Amino acid sequence: MIKIIKEKPIKSTTSVAGILVQVTGGQWYGITIFQPSRNPWLGRASMSTTTGRMDFGRGTETFQKSFTTKPTFEELKITLMEVLNGAEPVKYEINY
């Protein structure tokens, strides 16, 4: 079973808030919260470097989920752990 062993904030100059979490096995994941214009709140996670560099190409995120209210990082950490431990990931598509 995969668990979170370390956590640190991501410094951002944009309206995206985020944290980095390290899971058992040493892999880092970035978790971000943001709200694109004319879209609901979104929470997503993707593999990351130790500095917070994430590659969000089409479909490469671990999960991307929509919320009616701003989600908490605790909610998103739970979702990430569920997905890493075998749950089906939600991959919400942004409407542009």
N, C-alpha and C positions, 0 to 999 in steps of 0.2 A: 504494500500500500504506500502510495506516494504522499509525502507530507511537506509542509513548508518549514524550512529550518532557519531562514534569514529573510529580513525585509528591510528595504531602504527607500526613501523618497526619490522620485525623478524630478530634477530641476527643469522647469519649462518656462519659456517666454511667451507661450501661446495660451489659449483658453483651455487647453487640454491638461487635466490633472492626472498624475500617475504615480505608481509605486513599482518597485522591482521586488520580486520574491525569488528566493533560491529554494529549490525543492531537493528532496533526497536524490542523490545521484549527481548533484552539482550543477544541473541546468538552471539557468535564470529565465524568468518570464517577466515581461512588462505588462502591467495592468493599467488601462487608461479609462477615464471617464470624460465624455465630451458630448456636446449637443450641436450637430450641424444645423444650419438654418433650414427651417421648414421640415424638420425631422424630430423624432422623439429623442430622449436621452439615450446614449449608447454606452455600453461597457464592453470592453474587448481585452483580450489577452493574446500575446504572441511570444514566441521564443525571443530572447534578447541577449545582448552582451552584458557584461558586468557594469558597463557605463550607461546602459539604457537604450542602446541603439537597437531599434526594432525594424524589421522589414515587413511592411504591410502591403505586399503585392496582392493581386486578386486571389482571394481564397486561402492565403497563407496563414491567417490568424488562427489561433487555437479555438477561439469562439468569439462571436460578436452578437450581443444580445440587446434588444431594445427595452426601455423602461418608460413608464408614464411619468414618474418622478425621478429626481436625481438619485442614482444608486449609491450605496456606500461601498468602500473598498472591502469591508467584511463580506458583503453579499457576493462581490465578484471573486474574492478568494475562495469562497465556498464553491462557486460555480466552476472555477478553474480546477480545484481539487476533484470535483465530481467528474469533469471531462478527462483529466489525466488518469483517473482511476477507472475509466471505461464507459462513462455515460456518453450518450450521443450529443455532439456539440451543436449549438444553435449558431447559425451563420446568417444574421440579418443583413440584408442589402440596403445601403443608403440610397434614398431617392434624390437625384440631382435635378 
